[in-house]
Amino acid sequence: MNLFNVYPLIPVTIAKGEGCKLWDEQGTEYLDLYGGHAVISIGHTHPHYVKQLKEQLDQIAFYSNSIQIPIQKDFATKLGELSGLPDYSLFLVNSGAEANENAIKVASFATGKSGFIAFSGGFHGRTSGSVALTDNPKIVAPCNAREDFHILPFGDLDAVEEVMKTNSIAGIIVEGIQGVGGIQVPSAAFLQGLSSLSKKYEAKLILDEVQSGYGRTGKFFAFQWAGIQPDLISMAKGMGNGFPIGGLLISPEFKASYGLLGTTFGGNHLACAAGLAVLEVLETEKLQANALELGEKLKAELAQISGIIDVRGKGLMIGFDLDRDAAPVRSELVNKYHMFCGSAGKKETIRLLPPLSVEWNQLNSFLVALKEILSSN
Ligand SMILES: Cc1ncc(COP(=O)(O)O)c(C=O)c1O
């Protein structure tokens, strides 16, 4: 049987990982500055994470959400503590799209309305509601297209208010920092404006922190830089350091009732063990502070390099544009310098999402490689 061929692949087979390092089948070492799309938060095969998962696997890996699962509560308590949002409730799922799908549902149930607003450059996943709110017509199938889902210009509060006046909007969804769209940081004023408009027109504000959350920007969630309190917050990627887990944080204004939401796999024992281990490492190794310190230092250095024209982002969620097509530069980084980074938005953009445990000497080796490539082409 063949695999359904939907992914253009880099011709490298990774056999082992540790921290920010990867090794291919021949034993060649690579530097991981992309974390498999921001998933590797605490570093590959972190010893505490591996130990906790193995111990959980020896006990029980899964049982459905029809029994008591105390590790879910331990996980929620730790998450409340580290995120600074102990009053929110947690609904556990398996992916970012699923977290957003449930956010949309909760907002619609609560308001009795069906319309949603999202923004140009946004990406929220590939399931029906999430993809209909994603600004990429190529991945929206005819059955997903929704007339009452509006994609408005990113940053344009007037356009938002114009649509909200129709009183048909259940919610607004926005990324803490746009990832796939090329690392576009919303201004604090824009997020604050969305927060007031959603209150004014009785809609719910959903912050998609699937990529920007979990300490990556130096705060637990990127929106916390703007000092707002969203109604719903979706998370995934860095939550499990590679184990599939997603979650939705639900503010105290919402009432739960049996059967309102549900999932078979979400919140299973093994996923919670992974999630809890990630939080413990984030806290003990102070990775959020590391992300802020090294990320800001890296951005300052990148801005000095000739051939780089725009550096964006916060902490270790960084995007920058080159004065040329980035694809050959990324290929050279992988093939010659053995460094992984990502693409996003425009063809000139390079996206960096390294594990939050990355060290300065590793980031510096990337700067050296990049300078060499940009000055020799
Ligand atoms: C901001 C954002 N939301 C949602 C998703 C979808 O997450 P998943 O691929 O886990 O469904 C992604 C994935 O890249 C994302 O970047």
The ligand as a Gaussian input file, in Angstrom:
#p B3LYP/6-31G(d) Opt

LIG

0 1
 C       -2.434000      28.441000      14.836000
 C       -2.815000      27.038000      14.479000
 N       -4.041000      26.600000      14.766000
 C       -4.424000      25.343000      14.496000
 C       -3.568000      24.461000      13.884000
 C       -4.022000      23.065000      13.584000
 O       -3.410000      22.175000      14.454000
 P       -3.383000      20.608000      14.125000
 O       -2.510000      20.429000      12.942000
 O       -2.834000      19.993000      15.391000
 O       -4.781000      20.209000      13.881000
 C       -2.275000      24.877000      13.550000
 C       -1.347000      23.968000      12.862000
 O       -0.358000      24.356000      12.275000
 C       -1.881000      26.204000      13.851000
 O       -0.660000      26.667000      13.545000

